[in-house]
Amino acid sequence: MPMKILNDDSRGIEVASKIIERGGLVAFPTETVYGVGCDVFNEEAVKKVYEIKKRDFSKPLIVGVSEVEQIYELAEVNEVAEKLIKKFFPGPLTLILKRKEIVPKIVTSGLEKIAIRMPDHFVPLELMKRSRKPIVVPSANVSGKPSPTKFEHVIQDLPGIDAVIKGECKIGIESTIVDVTTDPIKILRFGAVPKREIERHTKLDVELSFGEYKTSKPFYLFIGERVREGILKFVSDAESKGLKPLIIAKEDVYGKEVITVGKGKDYVRNIFDAIRRAELMDFDLVILEGFDDPEYGDAVMHRLKMLAGERVIRV
């Protein structure tokens, strides 16, 4: 059956909720990026989420809730978690908590912990309310690829799901993931809630732990005071070797092949779409301008460094 393309209105959400009730998979916008969801208690549907994302079964899925009370039904909530829930739910924060037995082990990869968040977006909240249960809400992409910020990205990555709801992701970067079961608590993924805000509201020091992205071509990240000069020299050297470089930048000041993403929040909203476009274009390598922003700088640069790996160039 072909994928249904639904609007983010009452009718579209109602159709999507019925698909979830029948054990289907639906992608939808959140305030961060697109998620793909199913009934958290339907183990066959959860298995399909792993399979369609090509996600290792050892990596747990995030569970979405529409009411704070549901968190207490699914997990043990400690004092630190309560502070963060009070401040940031609904919002772009995912908490790692001790799971309760009601949660199927396939959702948590057999671990005794569960990742929970309450999206700050009417589509997933209404979808969960109409489905009358929590749903899994991992990003709607093939695991390891940049997260999707447009419904077209979902169609490219997950053509086998049952439906996608069209809508806007206003932030464009994933939720911050914090494990509050450890001492000290740990940020497992930088996201839309900065580390300093977690520390400010918990009065605790926070440790960091990270992963990596997979790409089909090399990405080079330039950071420092002389980024433009460094990029122009790098491009010249690459072209002299017969290579075709593409630049992703805030604005076109290079006179070369450039995808512009804008500044500030425009950069955050557009950068991962630009990365996806770059992967599909006929270039040998991609050059990224670094990003400095008090609100989202840490989260974006964390992902760009994951993307570049050892190819981070300071100039």
Secondary structure, DSSP 8 states (H G I E B T S, - for coil): ---EEE-SSHHHHHHHHHHHHTT--EEE--SSS-EEE-BTT-HHHHHHHHHHHT--TTS--EEE-SSHHHHHHHEE--HHHHHHHHHHSSSSEEEEEEE-TTS-TTTTTT-SEEEEE--SSHHHHHHHHHHTS-EE--BSS-TTS----SHHHHHHH-TTSSEEE----SS-S--EEEE-SSSS-EEEE--SS-HHHHHHHHTS--EE-------SS-EEEEESS-HHHHHHHHHHHHHHTT--EEEEESS--SSSSEEE--STHHHHHHHHHHHHHHHHSS-SEEEEE----TTTHHHHHHHHHHHHTT-EEE-
